[in-house]
Amino acid sequence: MERVRPDALAGFITAVYRRLGLPQDDAALVADSLVQAELWGHPSHGALRTFWYAARLQSGAMTPVTRAEPMADAGALVLLDGGDGVGQVLARTAMDTAIARARAHGIGAVSVRNAGHFGMAMYFTRAAAQAGCIGMLCANASPAMAPWGGRDKRLGTNPWSWAAPAGRHPPFLLDMAMTAVARGKLYAAQARGAPIPEGWAMDAEGRITTDPAAGIAGTILPLAGHKGYGLAMMVDTLAGVLSGSGFGLGVTGPYVPEGRSGAGFFAMAIDIAQLRPLAAFEADMEALVAQLKSARPAPGVTEILTPGEPEARAESRHRADGLDLPPATLDALRRGAADLGLDCPL
């Protein structure tokens, strides 16, 4: 592992995307989303994705200048066409629009078609919590999971995230794939040269594997068995079918350089203050956190944490100490920089 300053990493990734044609603000947004994932302790959605997105920009699969075109507007409900633009830019637009419509109507929902991969969903739902809203964002993804009882990829990891303010505590931030783990965690294990736990993936023949490469070639197991399969189908319906975007086999992931993404999103925000005072909501969230933390810990557990709390602690530590990047990730960043004629100050 090599230690890297978060600001240096963000500046470098921004320079990469500026070189590839993204406007300054959009390049900085994508860079910030990747560095924030590292800060939160989720390298599967961090710097290792930098040149995955770059390759899609270079192939023309992703458009560098993102324009979200309104296709339908029903007040509290909006449909946008992303035009194969940058996923992070479209996710920010969707969440900002959902928050604005929630201010006007109490609730706002935005469906997005023809989008791209946006990294960690909670990077965007956090904005809703910071605005005094409950936020939700889900997206469909390229096939990674077999339908329950099958062994061929038909559904994506199809992540969703929920967020809410929690008073004096870090915001409640839930971000989860409908598979046992996000596919990026297999790539992260492969970069470290580490095995994966049993229960994460099957190989191409349907056998449980601890080899990340075999899992990538095979399928990732669903979260909670048949329940994760059903939830993944729900997300595909909400993000893909409802928006008129791709679904199932019609979605291409960020791991391959070519092919239209076809991904769709669904973002939602609820303006808490239009139902009850925000201060009262936050006080009750603090009480809920206190109740959860008052439970007796299981053997071997020293403290009960709430969703978003581990990430908040990891961010504080990484901002103070720097980020540890695997040699494979740093090598990929340096090679990519050389190909673009950029210095890599990491």
C-alpha positions as semicolon CSV with decimal commas, in nm:
position;residue;x (nm);y (nm);z (nm)
1;M;0,000;0,000;0,000
2;E;0,109;0,357;-0,068
3;R;-0,033;0,657;0,114
4;V;-0,190;0,935;-0,094
5;R;-0,334;1,272;0,008
6;P;-0,708;1,294;-0,077
7;D;-0,671;1,641;-0,231
8;A;-0,384;1,526;-0,453
9;L;-0,588;1,228;-0,572
10;A;-0,890;1,448;-0,644
11;G;-0,679;1,698;-0,836
12;F;-0,520;1,425;-1,045
13;I;-0,852;1,257;-1,133
14;T;-1,004;1,594;-1,219
15;A;-0,713;1,658;-1,459
16;V;-0,775;1,319;-1,623
17;Y;-1,138;1,398;-1,697
18;R;-1,063;1,753;-1,808
19;R;-0,818;1,606;-2,059
20;L;-1,098;1,378;-2,182
21;G;-1,338;1,667;-2,245
22;L;-1,548;1,701;-1,932
23;P;-1,629;2,057;-1,820
24;Q;-1,440;2,161;-1,506
25;D;-1,733;2,127;-1,265
26;D;-1,831;1,787;-1,402
27;A;-1,473;1,658;-1,392
28;A;-1,440;1,776;-1,031
29;L;-1,770;1,609;-0,940
30;V;-1,665;1,270;-1,077
31;A;-1,328;1,299;-0,905
32;D;-1,490;1,396;-0,576
33;S;-1,730;1,102;-0,593
34;L;-1,442;0,857;-0,640
35;V;-1,227;1,012;-0,366
36;Q;-1,525;1,024;-0,129
37;A;-1,571;0,650;-0,177
38;E;-1,207;0,604;-0,076
39;L;-1,255;0,831;0,225
40;W;-1,557;0,630;0,333
41;G;-1,355;0,310;0,315
42;H;-1,509;0,170;-0,005
43;P;-1,221;0,142;-0,255
44;S;-1,439;-0,082;-0,473
45;H;-1,609;0,241;-0,586
46;G;-1,302;0,462;-0,568
47;A;-0,988;0,540;-0,765
48;L;-0,969;0,203;-0,940
49;R;-1,267;0,313;-1,152
50;T;-1,091;0,622;-1,289
51;F;-0,975;0,471;-1,615
52;W;-1,278;0,245;-1,652
53;Y;-1,479;0,560;-1,708
54;A;-1,195;0,710;-1,911
55;A;-1,199;0,415;-2,151
56;R;-1,573;0,460;-2,208
57;L;-1,520;0,828;-2,280
58;Q;-1,243;0,748;-2,524
59;S;-1,452;0,487;-2,707
60;G;-1,748;0,723;-2,739
61;A;-1,973;0,501;-2,527
62;M;-2,008;0,788;-2,279
63;T;-2,060;1,152;-2,381
64;P;-1,824;1,397;-2,203
65;V;-2,065;1,693;-2,206
66;T;-2,377;1,582;-2,022
67;R;-2,717;1,730;-2,098
68;A;-3,026;1,603;-1,918
69;E;-3,325;1,658;-2,148
70;P;-3,673;1,680;-1,989
71;M;-3,907;1,428;-2,150
72;A;-4,208;1,449;-1,915
73;D;-4,304;1,677;-1,626
74;A;-4,595;1,603;-1,396
75;G;-4,494;1,843;-1,120
76;A;-4,380;1,607;-0,849
77;L;-4,270;1,350;-1,109
78;V;-4,013;1,415;-1,383
79;L;-3,854;1,207;-1,661
80;L;-3,510;1,299;-1,794
81;D;-3,312;1,157;-2,086
82;G;-2,941;1,147;-2,005
83;G;-2,820;1,113;-2,363
84;D;-2,547;0,864;-2,263
85;G;-2,386;1,130;-2,044
86;V;-2,176;1,096;-1,732
87;G;-2,357;0,904;-1,460
88;Q;-2,242;1,117;-1,169
89;V;-2,358;1,436;-1,338
90;L;-2,698;1,283;-1,414
91;A;-2,736;1,144;-1,060
92;R;-2,661;1,486;-0,913
93;T;-2,912;1,647;-1,150
94;A;-3,174;1,386;-1,062
95;M;-3,128;1,428;-0,687
96;D;-3,117;1,809;-0,704
97;T;-3,436;1,806;-0,912
98;A;-3,606;1,565;-0,672
99;I;-3,519;1,790;-0,377
100;A;-3,648;2,100;-0,559
101;R;-3,976;1,926;-0,647
102;A;-4,009;1,804;-0,288
103;R;-3,981;2,166;-0,174
104;A;-4,270;2,252;-0,405
105;H;-4,490;1,944;-0,364
106;G;-4,376;1,768;-0,045
107;I;-4,236;1,481;-0,248
108;G;-4,034;1,472;-0,570
109;A;-3,934;1,183;-0,792
110;V;-3,713;1,180;-1,099
111;S;-3,676;0,899;-1,350
112;V;-3,366;0,902;-1,573
113;R;-3,303;0,698;-1,886
114;N;-2,995;0,655;-2,106
115;A;-2,758;0,725;-1,817
116;G;-2,430;0,573;-1,699
117;H;-2,271;0,432;-1,385
118;F;-2,259;0,687;-1,101
119;G;-2,034;0,527;-0,839
120;M;-2,167;0,517;-0,482
121;A;-2,537;0,597;-0,458
122;M;-2,510;0,741;-0,108
123;Y;-2,281;1,015;-0,239
124;F;-2,599;1,160;-0,390
125;T;-2,864;1,065;-0,131
126;R;-2,648;1,235;0,132
127;A;-2,741;1,565;-0,038
128;A;-3,108;1,499;0,042
129;A;-3,030;1,441;0,411
130;Q;-2,823;1,759;0,418
131;A;-3,123;1,944;0,270
132;G;-3,359;1,820;0,542
133;C;-3,513;1,549;0,324
134;I;-3,537;1,174;0,317
135;G;-3,369;1,068;-0,007
136;M;-3,368;0,753;-0,218
137;L;-3,174;0,664;-0,531
138;C;-3,160;0,336;-0,718
139;A;-3,012;0,225;-1,049
140;N;-2,999;-0,087;-1,257
141;A;-2,666;-0,233;-1,361
142;S;-2,516;-0,476;-1,609
143;P;-2,594;-0,845;-1,557
144;A;-2,408;-0,995;-1,262
145;M;-2,669;-1,208;-1,081
146;A;-2,849;-1,521;-1,196
147;P;-3,224;-1,544;-1,137
148;W;-3,300;-1,757;-0,833
149;G;-3,242;-2,118;-0,933
150;G;-3,038;-2,027;-1,242
151;R;-2,669;-1,990;-1,321
152;D;-2,666;-1,738;-1,606
153;K;-2,638;-1,361;-1,553
154;R;-2,968;-1,183;-1,603
155;L;-2,989;-0,905;-1,340
156;G;-2,741;-0,646;-1,216
157;T;-2,624;-0,570;-0,866
158;N;-2,893;-0,299;-0,889
159;P;-2,795;-0,080;-0,592
160;W;-3,019;0,148;-0,392
161;S;-2,952;0,402;-0,123
162;W;-3,161;0,575;0,143
163;A;-3,057;0,875;0,351
164;A;-3,208;1,085;0,629
165;P;-3,083;1,349;0,873
166;A;-3,013;1,215;1,222
167;G;-2,966;1,526;1,435
168;R;-2,630;1,537;1,612
169;H;-2,534;1,201;1,462
170;P;-2,396;1,144;1,111
171;P;-2,681;1,116;0,860
172;F;-2,844;0,778;0,824
173;L;-2,685;0,653;0,499
174;L;-2,776;0,313;0,360
175;D;-2,614;0,201;0,034
176;M;-2,647;-0,159;-0,071
177;A;-2,636;-0,383;-0,374
178;M;-2,906;-0,643;-0,421
179;T;-2,626;-0,896;-0,452
180;A;-2,429;-1,031;-0,158
181;V;-2,166;-0,765;-0,240
182;A;-2,108;-0,503;-0,506
183;R;-1,918;-0,640;-0,807
184;G;-1,649;-0,377;-0,748
185;K;-1,551;-0,563;-0,431
186;L;-1,446;-0,859;-0,643
187;Y;-1,234;-0,629;-0,859
188;A;-1,086;-0,472;-0,543
189;A;-0,998;-0,818;-0,407
190;Q;-0,844;-0,910;-0,741
191;A;-0,632;-0,591;-0,732
192;R;-0,508;-0,686;-0,384
193;G;-0,443;-1,047;-0,486
194;A;-0,681;-1,161;-0,212
195;P;-0,946;-1,435;-0,207
196;I;-1,313;-1,353;-0,157
197;P;-1,528;-1,506;0,117
198;E;-1,753;-1,801;0,044
199;G;-2,105;-1,683;-0,024
200;W;-2,007;-1,394;-0,250
201;A;-2,000;-1,556;-0,592
202;M;-2,035;-1,865;-0,812
203;D;-1,806;-1,958;-1,100
204;A;-1,939;-2,002;-1,454
205;E;-2,047;-2,359;-1,374
206;G;-2,252;-2,257;-1,072
207;R;-2,002;-2,362;-0,806
208;I;-1,929;-2,145;-0,502
209;T;-1,585;-1,986;-0,542
210;T;-1,334;-1,786;-0,339
211;D;-1,142;-1,679;-0,653
212;P;-1,242;-1,320;-0,746
213;A;-1,156;-1,376;-1,114
214;A;-1,378;-1,684;-1,126
215;G;-1,654;-1,488;-0,953
216;I;-1,625;-1,204;-1,204
217;A;-1,649;-1,457;-1,489
218;G;-1,938;-1,629;-1,314
219;T;-2,219;-1,470;-1,114
220;I;-2,250;-1,282;-0,788
221;L;-2,492;-1,439;-0,543
222;P;-2,806;-1,247;-0,447
223;L;-2,849;-1,078;-0,111
224;A;-3,046;-1,302;0,126
225;G;-3,117;-1,567;-0,136
226;H;-3,445;-1,536;-0,321
227;K;-3,519;-1,205;-0,145
228;G;-3,224;-1,032;-0,310
229;Y;-3,334;-1,170;-0,646
230;G;-3,681;-1,019;-0,597
231;L;-3,539;-0,685;-0,485
232;A;-3,306;-0,673;-0,787
233;M;-3,602;-0,725;-1,017
234;M;-3,788;-0,446;-0,837
235;V;-3,498;-0,205;-0,895
236;D;-3,476;-0,306;-1,262
237;T;-3,848;-0,233;-1,293
238;L;-3,823;0,105;-1,121
239;A;-3,496;0,225;-1,276
240;G;-3,501;0,056;-1,614
241;V;-3,850;-0,038;-1,728
242;L;-4,028;0,267;-1,584
243;S;-3,779;0,512;-1,733
244;G;-3,778;0,348;-2,075
245;S;-3,409;0,268;-2,041
246;G;-3,232;-0,067;-2,070
247;F;-3,305;-0,354;-1,833
248;G;-3,175;-0,705;-1,767
249;L;-2,944;-0,801;-2,052
250;G;-2,979;-0,454;-2,204
251;V;-2,741;-0,278;-1,961
252;T;-2,363;-0,246;-2,015
253;G;-2,138;-0,190;-1,714
254;P;-1,849;0,051;-1,662
255;Y;-1,605;-0,243;-1,663
256;V;-1,606;-0,266;-2,043
257;P;-1,492;0,021;-2,266
258;E;-1,756;0,000;-2,537
259;G;-2,133;-0,026;-2,568
260;R;-2,407;0,214;-2,460
261;S;-2,472;0,185;-2,089
262;G;-2,850;0,172;-2,104
263;A;-2,866;0,224;-1,728
264;G;-3,162;0,399;-1,569
265;F;-3,208;0,574;-1,234
266;F;-3,492;0,658;-1,000
267;A;-3,440;0,935;-0,743
268;M;-3,685;1,048;-0,477
269;A;-3,690;1,310;-0,202
270;I;-3,943;1,375;0,078
271;D;-3,944;1,720;0,239
272;I;-3,969;1,631;0,608
273;A;-4,077;1,980;0,719
274;Q;-4,399;1,951;0,518
275;L;-4,508;1,664;0,742
276;R;-4,360;1,766;1,079
277;P;-4,098;2,010;1,213
278;L;-3,750;1,904;1,107
279;A;-3,617;1,957;1,460
280;A;-3,876;1,714;1,598
281;F;-3,786;1,456;1,332
282;E;-3,417;1,488;1,415
283;A;-3,485;1,456;1,787
284;D;-3,674;1,133;1,724
285;M;-3,393;1,006;1,502
286;E;-3,151;1,072;1,789
287;A;-3,384;0,874;2,018
288;L;-3,398;0,589;1,767
289;V;-3,017;0,581;1,747
290;A;-2,998;0,577;2,127
291;Q;-3,238;0,283;2,142
292;L;-3,035;0,088;1,889
293;K;-2,707;0,157;2,067
294;S;-2,857;0,054;2,401
295;A;-2,895;-0,307;2,285
296;R;-2,656;-0,552;2,443
297;P;-2,375;-0,626;2,196
298;A;-2,332;-0,977;2,062
299;P;-2,021;-1,174;2,162
300;G;-1,711;-1,022;2,006
301;V;-1,882;-0,691;1,928
302;T;-1,763;-0,383;2,116
303;E;-2,006;-0,123;1,980
304;I;-2,330;-0,105;1,782
305;L;-2,310;0,130;1,484
306;T;-2,579;0,275;1,261
307;P;-2,569;0,289;0,878
308;G;-2,339;0,573;0,775
309;E;-2,147;0,581;1,103
310;P;-1,859;0,354;0,992
311;E;-1,815;0,571;0,684
312;A;-1,812;0,892;0,887
313;R;-1,540;0,753;1,113
314;A;-1,339;0,623;0,818
315;E;-1,357;0,964;0,650
316;S;-1,230;1,140;0,960
317;R;-0,938;0,898;0,984
318;H;-0,850;0,913;0,615
319;R;-0,863;1,292;0,600
320;A;-0,613;1,302;0,885
321;D;-0,385;1,015;0,779
322;G;-0,425;0,994;0,400
323;L;-0,552;0,714;0,178
324;D;-0,381;0,377;0,133
325;L;-0,402;0,272;-0,233
326;P;-0,302;-0,078;-0,351
327;P;0,001;-0,094;-0,583
328;A;-0,220;-0,231;-0,863
329;T;-0,448;0,072;-0,844
330;L;-0,157;0,317;-0,839
331;D;0,007;0,139;-1,132
332;A;-0,316;0,167;-1,331
333;L;-0,342;0,539;-1,252
334;R;0,019;0,600;-1,355
335;R;-0,016;0,403;-1,678
336;G;-0,337;0,585;-1,765
337;A;-0,177;0,922;-1,695
338;A;0,119;0,838;-1,919
339;D;-0,118;0,740;-2,201
340;L;-0,286;1,079;-2,173
341;G;0,042;1,270;-2,146
342;L;-0,033;1,378;-1,788
343;D;0,191;1,391;-1,485
344;C;0,082;1,165;-1,200
345;P;0,185;1,334;-0,873
346;L;0,074;1,045;-0,653
